Amino acid sequence: MRRTPRPALRSARPRRLLCGLLAVAFVTASCSSSGDDAPPSYSESDRLEVRVLPQLAATGEDTESADDAAWVVDATVADAEEGTAVALWATTEDGGWESVSEEETDDEGRVALTSRTSGDLQVVVGDGDDAIGAEVSTDEAPQPSFTDDFDKDTVDEGTDGNWITRSQGHVGVRTCSQASEEGAEVEDGVLVLSVLEDPDKDLCQPNGKRKKFPYRLNGHVGTENLYGFTYGFAAARIKAQSARGQHAAFWMQAAGGQTAGGPKKGGAEIDIMEYFGDDHPEGGLTSFTYYLDAKGKKQTKGGWVSDLDQYGEGWADQYHVFSVEWTPKEYVFRIDGQVTHRIEGETSGREEFLILSLLSSDYELPRFNGELPEHMQVDWARVWETGPKS
């Protein structure tokens, strides 16, 4: 567990210039490398915009450090046909180049590429005389300001740590469950959040319905009063539970609580991911934001991740990085760097804190199809602050 010193901010402005040449000039591999393998020659073009994002991609069954995740390169090609190939090249240890990622643009000309190699990168669109490209560097990505690799023996250390259990009792939609320190443990560098039976209680009858269920304890921790930020990237590498009847979540809430007046003034709840189980008819994964308008009425934006298979698989068997990019003008939700939702408009202008949880809500209990205890695993959590921007 560690808290990374907050660095000076870096510019997130898209890079379009390459090796100091004019936009009409052709660029060859000798500009950046003398290696045997090299990117194709290409010209600069204002049609291509490229940003290097933080390390937001790391799919796999095993644990790994947040420092080993892949950088995400966000590229937009103006006037590109859907399905246009875009390649990413990275420098090698011997000074050459290697192709590390190739993806196709969506219907808006956007594409997300990844590289586990730090240093100089080249983005190339097309080939031959029509090829365009740009050179960027992982040094342009924001630097982390908060990291927890869960390398301590316990997660809940109060004011001496990063997280506290959010003990709220039996409230709201969770009259049959409550948060407990027993539901949050660190095992071999992994935060394990659980839903388990409450040994001190018998059965619960939610909402006056006929069927009864065992009371549950939930893993539910947050950084409230310990760490918060305003604007930037927040990410966590997570394996969700497989069964329905509870949902894994990585989310944020406004420090001090939400108030009316819109998100900029009153803050928002930012649900980066909620996973409701493998057999959910909607695919199981959502991203939402909630805020109170000027009259105090709750407003909701976001929804289910459609066609979930295109973003990965094995949500309970493999780790995936779930993230949000939060600016004053939009939220961008991603899975391993791939955009799943883009919610434009006014966003929270308040400090927000992190929450990780596996919660069993009353409305989910009739759909429970697993066996207690159920588990959610978190390999790491990290934030890259970017600060207020207009």
C-alpha positions as CSV (number, residue, x, y, z in Angstrom):
1,M,0.0,0.0,0.0
2,R,1.5,3.3,-0.9
3,R,0.5,6.9,-1.6
4,T,2.4,8.4,-4.5
5,P,3.6,12.0,-4.2
6,R,1.5,14.3,-6.3
7,P,3.6,15.5,-9.3
8,A,3.4,18.6,-11.4
9,L,0.7,18.4,-14.0
10,R,1.6,17.5,-17.6
11,S,-0.1,18.7,-20.7
12,A,-2.8,16.4,-22.1
13,R,-2.9,18.3,-25.4
14,P,-2.9,16.0,-28.5
15,R,0.5,15.6,-30.2
16,R,0.5,16.1,-34.0
17,L,4.1,17.1,-34.7
18,L,6.8,14.6,-35.5
19,C,10.5,15.2,-35.2
20,G,10.1,18.9,-35.9
21,L,9.1,18.4,-39.5
22,L,6.4,20.4,-41.3
23,A,3.0,18.8,-41.6
24,V,3.5,18.2,-45.3
25,A,6.8,16.4,-45.0
26,F,7.2,12.7,-45.0
27,V,8.7,11.0,-42.0
28,T,10.9,7.9,-42.2
29,A,12.0,5.4,-39.6
30,S,15.5,7.0,-39.5
31,C,13.9,10.0,-37.7
32,S,13.5,7.9,-34.6
33,S,15.3,4.6,-34.9
34,S,18.0,2.7,-36.6
35,G,16.6,-0.7,-35.8
36,D,16.0,-3.4,-38.3
37,D,12.2,-3.3,-37.9
38,A,10.5,0.1,-38.3
39,P,7.1,1.7,-38.8
40,P,6.1,2.5,-42.3
41,S,7.0,6.0,-43.7
42,Y,4.1,8.4,-43.2
43,S,3.3,12.1,-43.3
44,E,1.9,14.3,-40.6
45,S,-1.8,15.3,-40.9
46,D,-4.2,17.4,-38.9
47,R,-6.7,14.6,-39.4
48,L,-4.9,12.6,-36.7
49,E,-5.1,13.5,-33.0
50,V,-3.3,11.3,-30.4
51,R,-3.3,11.3,-26.6
52,V,-1.3,9.1,-24.3
53,L,-3.4,8.0,-21.4
54,P,-2.3,6.4,-18.2
55,Q,-1.8,2.6,-17.7
56,L,-5.4,1.6,-17.9
57,A,-5.2,-1.9,-19.5
58,A,-4.2,-5.2,-17.9
59,T,-6.3,-8.3,-18.6
60,G,-5.2,-11.6,-17.1
61,E,-5.8,-14.3,-14.5
62,D,-2.8,-13.5,-12.4
63,T,-2.0,-10.5,-10.2
64,E,0.5,-7.9,-11.4
65,S,1.7,-4.5,-10.3
66,A,-0.1,-1.4,-11.3
67,D,3.3,-0.2,-12.7
68,D,3.2,-3.1,-15.2
69,A,-0.2,-2.3,-16.8
70,A,-0.3,-1.1,-20.4
71,W,-0.5,2.5,-21.4
72,V,-3.5,3.4,-23.5
73,V,-3.1,5.5,-26.7
74,D,-6.3,7.3,-27.6
75,A,-6.4,8.2,-31.3
76,T,-9.0,9.9,-33.5
77,V,-8.8,9.9,-37.3
78,A,-11.0,12.6,-38.8
79,D,-13.1,11.5,-41.8
80,A,-12.0,7.9,-41.4
81,E,-14.2,5.0,-42.5
82,E,-15.3,2.7,-39.7
83,G,-12.9,-0.2,-39.6
84,T,-9.8,1.8,-40.7
85,A,-6.7,0.0,-39.3
86,V,-4.5,2.0,-36.9
87,A,-1.1,0.5,-35.7
88,L,1.0,1.4,-32.7
89,W,4.8,0.9,-32.7
90,A,7.0,1.1,-29.7
91,T,10.8,1.4,-29.2
92,T,12.8,-1.7,-28.3
93,E,15.7,-2.0,-25.9
94,D,18.2,-2.2,-28.8
95,G,16.9,1.1,-30.3
96,G,14.6,-0.5,-32.9
97,W,10.9,-0.6,-33.2
98,E,8.2,-3.2,-32.8
99,S,4.5,-3.3,-33.6
100,V,2.7,-3.7,-30.3
101,S,-1.0,-3.0,-31.1
102,E,-3.3,-2.7,-34.1
103,E,-7.0,-1.9,-33.9
104,E,-9.8,-0.6,-36.1
105,T,-11.6,2.8,-35.8
106,D,-15.2,2.9,-34.7
107,D,-17.9,4.9,-36.6
108,E,-16.5,8.2,-35.1
109,G,-12.9,7.5,-36.2
110,R,-11.8,6.7,-32.6
111,V,-9.5,3.8,-31.6
112,A,-7.7,2.7,-28.4
113,L,-4.3,1.1,-28.7
114,T,-2.1,-0.3,-25.9
115,S,1.6,-0.6,-25.1
116,R,3.3,-2.2,-22.1
117,T,6.6,-0.6,-23.4
118,S,7.4,2.8,-22.1
119,G,9.1,5.5,-24.1
120,D,8.6,6.7,-27.6
121,L,5.6,5.5,-29.6
122,Q,4.4,6.0,-33.2
123,V,0.8,5.8,-34.4
124,V,0.4,5.0,-38.1
125,V,-2.8,5.0,-40.1
126,G,-2.8,3.4,-43.6
127,D,0.2,2.5,-45.7
128,G,2.1,3.7,-48.8
129,D,1.8,7.3,-49.9
130,D,-1.5,7.8,-48.1
131,A,-0.1,6.8,-44.6
132,I,-0.3,9.4,-41.9
133,G,1.1,9.2,-38.4
134,A,2.4,10.9,-35.2
135,E,5.0,10.3,-32.6
136,V,4.2,10.5,-28.9
137,S,5.7,9.3,-25.6
138,T,4.5,7.6,-22.5
139,D,6.1,10.5,-20.7
140,E,3.1,12.6,-21.7
141,A,0.7,10.5,-19.7
142,P,-0.4,11.9,-16.3
143,Q,1.6,10.6,-13.3
144,P,-0.1,8.6,-10.5
145,S,-1.0,10.5,-7.4
146,F,-2.6,7.6,-5.4
147,T,-1.8,3.9,-5.6
148,D,-2.8,0.9,-3.5
149,D,-1.4,-2.5,-4.5
150,F,-2.8,-4.0,-1.3
151,D,0.6,-5.2,-0.1
152,K,-0.3,-4.7,3.6
153,D,-1.8,-7.4,5.8
154,T,-5.1,-5.6,6.2
155,V,-7.2,-3.1,4.3
156,D,-9.0,-1.2,7.1
157,E,-6.4,0.7,9.1
158,G,-8.5,3.7,9.8
159,T,-6.6,7.0,9.6
160,D,-3.3,5.2,9.3
161,G,-4.3,3.6,5.9
162,N,-6.0,4.3,2.7
163,W,-9.4,2.7,3.4
164,I,-12.1,2.4,6.1
165,T,-15.1,0.1,6.3
166,R,-18.2,2.1,5.4
167,S,-20.4,0.9,8.3
168,Q,-23.8,2.2,7.6
169,G,-26.1,-0.4,9.2
170,H,-29.3,-1.8,7.6
171,V,-30.4,1.1,5.5
172,G,-32.0,2.0,2.2
173,V,-32.1,-0.9,-0.3
174,R,-30.0,-3.1,2.0
175,T,-32.2,-3.8,5.0
176,C,-31.0,-7.5,4.8
177,S,-27.3,-6.7,4.8
178,Q,-24.7,-4.4,6.3
179,A,-21.0,-3.6,5.8
180,S,-18.5,-5.4,8.0
181,E,-14.8,-5.5,8.5
182,E,-15.2,-9.3,8.1
183,G,-16.1,-8.8,4.5
184,A,-12.9,-7.1,3.5
185,E,-9.6,-8.9,3.8
186,V,-6.2,-8.7,2.1
187,E,-4.8,-12.1,0.8
188,D,-1.5,-12.3,-1.0
189,G,-1.6,-8.8,-2.3
190,V,-5.3,-8.9,-3.3
191,L,-8.2,-7.1,-1.6
192,V,-11.0,-9.7,-1.3
193,L,-14.4,-8.3,-0.7
194,S,-17.1,-10.8,0.3
195,V,-20.8,-11.3,0.8
196,L,-21.3,-13.8,3.7
197,E,-24.0,-14.9,6.1
198,D,-24.3,-12.7,9.2
199,P,-23.7,-15.2,12.1
200,D,-25.5,-12.9,14.6
201,K,-28.8,-12.7,12.8
202,D,-31.3,-15.2,11.5
203,L,-33.6,-14.6,8.5
204,C,-34.7,-11.4,6.7
205,Q,-37.9,-10.8,4.8
206,P,-37.2,-7.9,2.4
207,N,-40.0,-5.5,1.4
208,G,-42.6,-7.6,3.2
209,K,-42.3,-10.4,0.6
210,R,-43.1,-14.0,1.5
211,K,-39.7,-15.5,1.0
212,K,-36.9,-15.1,3.6
213,F,-33.2,-14.9,3.2
214,P,-30.2,-15.1,5.6
215,Y,-28.9,-11.8,6.7
216,R,-25.7,-10.9,5.0
217,L,-22.4,-9.1,5.7
218,N,-20.9,-7.1,2.9
219,G,-17.3,-6.0,2.0
220,H,-17.6,-2.2,1.6
221,V,-14.6,0.1,1.9
222,G,-13.8,3.7,0.9
223,T,-11.2,6.4,1.2
224,E,-13.6,9.0,2.7
225,N,-11.8,11.5,4.9
226,L,-8.5,9.8,3.9
227,Y,-8.1,10.6,0.2
228,G,-10.1,12.5,-2.5
229,F,-9.5,14.3,-5.7
230,T,-11.2,16.5,-8.3
231,Y,-10.8,15.6,-12.0
232,G,-8.5,13.0,-13.4
233,F,-8.4,9.2,-14.0
234,A,-9.4,6.6,-11.5
235,A,-8.9,2.9,-12.2
236,A,-9.1,-0.5,-10.4
237,R,-8.1,-4.0,-11.6
238,I,-10.9,-6.3,-10.6
239,K,-12.3,-9.8,-10.8
240,A,-16.0,-9.7,-10.1
241,Q,-18.2,-12.4,-8.5
242,S,-20.0,-14.8,-10.9
243,A,-23.3,-15.2,-9.2
244,R,-26.4,-12.9,-9.2
245,G,-27.8,-11.7,-5.9
246,Q,-25.1,-9.2,-5.2
247,H,-23.0,-6.8,-7.3
248,A,-19.3,-5.9,-7.4
249,A,-18.7,-2.2,-7.7
250,F,-16.0,0.5,-8.1
251,W,-17.5,3.9,-7.5
252,M,-17.0,7.4,-6.1
253,Q,-19.1,9.8,-4.0
254,A,-18.7,13.5,-3.2
255,A,-16.8,14.3,0.0
256,G,-19.2,15.5,2.6
257,G,-22.3,14.1,0.7
258,Q,-24.2,15.2,-2.3
259,T,-26.3,18.4,-2.3
260,A,-28.9,19.9,-4.6
261,G,-27.9,22.3,-7.4
262,G,-26.5,20.2,-10.1
263,P,-23.3,18.1,-10.3
264,K,-20.8,21.0,-10.4
265,K,-22.1,22.5,-7.2
266,G,-23.6,19.4,-5.4
267,G,-21.3,16.6,-6.6
268,A,-22.3,13.3,-8.0
269,E,-22.2,9.6,-7.5
270,I,-19.9,8.1,-10.2
271,D,-20.4,4.4,-10.7
272,I,-17.4,3.4,-12.7
273,M,-18.5,-0.3,-12.8
274,E,-21.3,-2.4,-11.3
275,Y,-21.4,-6.1,-12.1
276,F,-24.6,-8.0,-11.4
277,G,-23.5,-11.6,-12.4
278,D,-22.6,-13.8,-15.3
279,D,-26.2,-14.8,-16.2
280,H,-27.8,-11.3,-16.1
281,P,-30.1,-10.8,-19.1
282,E,-28.6,-7.3,-19.8
283,G,-25.0,-8.6,-19.8
284,G,-24.4,-7.7,-16.2
285,L,-22.2,-4.6,-16.3
286,T,-23.3,-0.9,-15.9
287,S,-21.7,2.5,-15.6
288,F,-23.9,5.4,-14.2
289,T,-23.7,8.8,-12.7
290,Y,-26.3,10.3,-10.3
291,Y,-26.7,13.9,-9.1
292,L,-29.4,16.2,-7.6
293,D,-30.8,19.0,-9.7
294,A,-31.7,22.5,-8.5
295,K,-34.9,21.1,-7.0
296,G,-33.2,18.2,-5.3
297,K,-34.6,15.7,-7.8
298,K,-32.3,12.7,-8.6
299,Q,-31.0,12.7,-12.2
300,T,-29.4,9.6,-13.8
301,K,-27.1,9.2,-16.8
302,G,-25.4,6.1,-18.1
303,G,-26.7,2.6,-18.5
304,W,-25.8,-1.1,-19.2
305,V,-22.7,-1.8,-21.3
306,S,-24.2,-3.1,-24.5
307,D,-22.6,-6.0,-26.4
308,L,-20.3,-6.7,-23.4
309,D,-18.4,-9.5,-25.2
310,Q,-16.6,-7.0,-27.4
311,Y,-14.8,-5.6,-24.3
312,G,-13.6,-8.9,-22.9
313,E,-14.8,-12.0,-21.2
314,G,-14.4,-14.1,-18.0
315,W,-15.4,-11.2,-15.7
316,A,-15.2,-13.6,-12.7
317,D,-12.1,-15.5,-13.9
318,Q,-9.9,-12.7,-15.2
319,Y,-8.8,-9.3,-14.0
320,H,-9.9,-6.3,-16.0
321,V,-9.1,-2.6,-15.5
322,F,-12.2,-0.5,-15.1
323,S,-11.6,3.3,-15.2
324,V,-13.2,6.7,-15.6
325,E,-11.7,9.8,-17.1
326,W,-13.4,12.7,-15.3
327,T,-13.1,16.3,-16.6
328,P,-15.4,19.3,-16.1
329,K,-17.1,18.5,-19.5
330,E,-17.5,14.7,-19.5
331,Y,-17.0,11.3,-18.0
332,V,-15.4,8.6,-20.1
333,F,-15.7,5.0,-18.9
334,R,-13.4,2.4,-20.1
335,I,-12.6,-1.3,-19.8
336,D,-8.9,-2.0,-20.4
337,G,-8.7,1.2,-22.3
338,Q,-11.7,0.6,-24.5
339,V,-14.5,3.2,-24.2
340,T,-17.8,1.8,-23.1
341,H,-19.7,5.1,-22.2
342,R,-19.0,8.7,-22.9
343,I,-21.3,11.0,-20.9
344,E,-21.0,14.6,-22.0
345,G,-22.1,17.7,-20.1
346,E,-21.5,19.2,-16.7
347,T,-19.8,16.9,-14.2
348,S,-19.1,16.8,-10.5
349,G,-17.1,19.9,-9.5
350,R,-16.6,18.5,-6.0
351,E,-13.9,16.4,-4.4
352,E,-14.8,12.7,-4.7
353,F,-13.5,9.7,-2.8
354,L,-13.1,6.1,-3.9
355,I,-15.3,3.1,-3.0
356,L,-14.8,-0.6,-3.6
357,S,-17.7,-2.9,-2.6
358,L,-19.5,-6.2,-3.0
359,L,-23.1,-5.4,-2.0
360,S,-26.2,-7.5,-1.6
361,S,-29.3,-5.4,-2.1
362,D,-32.8,-6.4,-1.2
363,Y,-34.0,-6.3,-4.8
364,E,-31.3,-8.8,-5.8
365,L,-31.9,-11.4,-3.2
366,P,-34.7,-13.3,-5.0
367,R,-32.3,-13.8,-8.0
368,F,-29.5,-15.2,-5.9
369,N,-28.1,-18.2,-7.7
370,G,-24.7,-18.8,-6.0
371,E,-23.4,-20.1,-2.8
372,L,-22.2,-17.9,0.1
373,P,-19.7,-16.6,0.6
374,E,-19.3,-14.8,-2.8
375,H,-16.1,-12.9,-3.6
376,M,-14.8,-9.9,-5.5
377,Q,-11.1,-9.5,-5.9
378,V,-9.2,-6.2,-6.4
379,D,-5.5,-6.4,-7.5
380,W,-4.9,-2.6,-7.3
381,A,-6.5,0.8,-7.3
382,R,-4.9,4.0,-8.7
383,V,-5.7,7.6,-9.4
384,W,-4.0,10.1,-11.8
385,E,-5.0,13.6,-10.9
386,T,-5.2,16.2,-13.7
387,G,-6.7,19.1,-11.7
388,P,-9.3,21.6,-12.8
389,K,-9.4,22.5,-16.5
390,S,-11.7,24.7,-18.4
